[in-house]
Amino acid sequence: MSRKTLIILALVLVPVALMVLLGWIGGQFPNAHFVIAYAIGATLTVLLAVGLFALTFYSSRSGHDEQIGNEQDSDEA
């Protein structure tokens, strides 16, 4: 597995593991639907954030941001 994949897995699994541990310690364990919904929500949130950051970096490195700035300057003149 790549390092990137391991980081994503850690970001998803650490909160779930903490929730399970706190459930056992506190005597109240959340039902399975809550755990599944939490895991899916956390996974999708991380994937959305990674995707948006990747698009931002791609746009910056490929020069798309500079092209927009140049078009706006020529329209104003």
N, C-alpha and C positions, 0 to 999 in steps of 0.2 A: 504494500500500500504506500501511496505517496505521503509525504509529510503534510500536504494540504488536506488530504482526506482524513488523516489522523486528527488534525486540529479541528476540523468540522465535527467529527464524531465526538471529540472531547467536549466541544461547546454544547452539543446536544445531550450527551449522556451524563455529564456531571450534574446538571440541575435535576435530571430525572433520578439519579442515584441519591442525591441529597433529599429529594422529596420522599423517596422510599425509606431512607434511613430515619428521617424525622417522623414518618408515619409509624414505624415500628417503635421508636423510642417513646413517642407521645401516646401510644395505645390506639390511635385512630389511623387507619390506613384508608386513603382515598379509593373510591371504587375504580374498577377497570376502565370505565368510560372516561373518567377524568384523566387518568394516566395516559390513555391513548390520545385523547384530544390535546393534552399538554405536549406530548411528544411530537405529534403532527404539527401543532402550532409553532413550536420552537424550531423544528426542522425547516418549515416553510419560511419562517422569519429570517433564519440564517441564510437560506438559499437566496431569498429576495435581496438581502443586504449584499451578499457576495456578487450577485448579478448586477446590481446597480453600481457598485464600486468598479466592477470590471468594465461596464459600459462607459463610465466616466473616464477611466484611464485609457481605454481604447480611443475614445473621442479626442482626448487631449493629445495622445501620441500620433494619431493619424492625420492631424491637422484640420479636422472638421471645425474645431472651435475658431481657429484663425480665419477660415473661409467665411464663416458667418459674420465675424467682425469686419472683414474687408467689404462684404456686400452691404452692410449697414452704412459704412463710411461713404461708399460710392453713391448710395441712394440719397444721402443728406446733401451731397455737393451739387 
